[in-house]
Amino acid sequence: MTTSTKVSKQPYPAGGRAFAHWRRWELWAVLVGSAALVLALWWLSAPLTRLLDRGDDLRRWILGFGPLAPIVYVSIFALQVLIAPLPGHFMGVMGGYLFGVLPGSLYSIAGLTAGASLAMFLARTFGRPLIDRFFEPAQIASWEKRLRMRSPFTWWLLFIFPVPDLIFYVAGLSSLSLRSLLLALLAGRGLGLLIANVLGYWTAHLAPEEVLIKWAIIGAIGALAYLYQRRLRLMVLLSARRMRRWGRQWVRTR
């Protein structure tokens, strides 16, 4: 009596499974969109130059507060975290535009920490009714499953990529301590804030044409990262688990 076994064919190696299902049309859409963005920026170079001139006026207005200018900026940054419709990424760019890369990054981190801490504290104090009052049910439902995440590392993976400010309130409802949530937030958002401040610094000190080119390149890279963020998170998670397993094996052999 013979038995036959079915062997499943794997067209991709195990290490490349995260990339196995990339849809080519998505990649081409991003590349074509990036090219269109470059053309649009070139066509709109004159209006954007005038917009940068207005940015100088805003810069002088905030810096006009003198020693209180950083406090004003941090307060506005914290406010945009609490009031979701305000553009948070714009505030990160504005930090480098106003104060430079290093001071702007520090002030941005301070504003993010203050706003996120208050959002988590309010959610943990007043509970779900507070979130239901200020956000749409569909938005809440899409992020509600995150409440089951109890690992700071998993929250760090979530915060690496841009997320709506609603997630700070949702994080406040989780069982994880606020200290662990804030550490995961700072570790995840720190690099993004640094990049945003570099963009702001370029905007303030480079010629408009150079600014447009650099914005277009980084915008294309950011679009690709945002488009494949789930796959990238999965790759980071699997790599971290593999490294932890190797570390345990190394310890056992010592």
Secondary structure, 3 states (H helix, E strand, C coil): CCCCCCCCCCCCCHHHHHHCCCCHHHHHHHHHHHHHHHHHHHHCHHHHHHHHHHHHHHHHHHHCCHHHHHHHHHHHHHHHHHCCCCCHHHHHHHHHHHHCHHHHHHHHHHHHHHHHHHHHHHHHHHCHHHHHHHCCHHHHHHHHHHHHCCCHHHHHHHHHCCCCCHHHHHHHHCCCCHHHHHHHHHHHHHHHHHHHHHHHHHHHHCCHHHHHHHHHHHHHHHHHHHHCHHHHHHHHHHHHHHHHHHHHHHHHHC
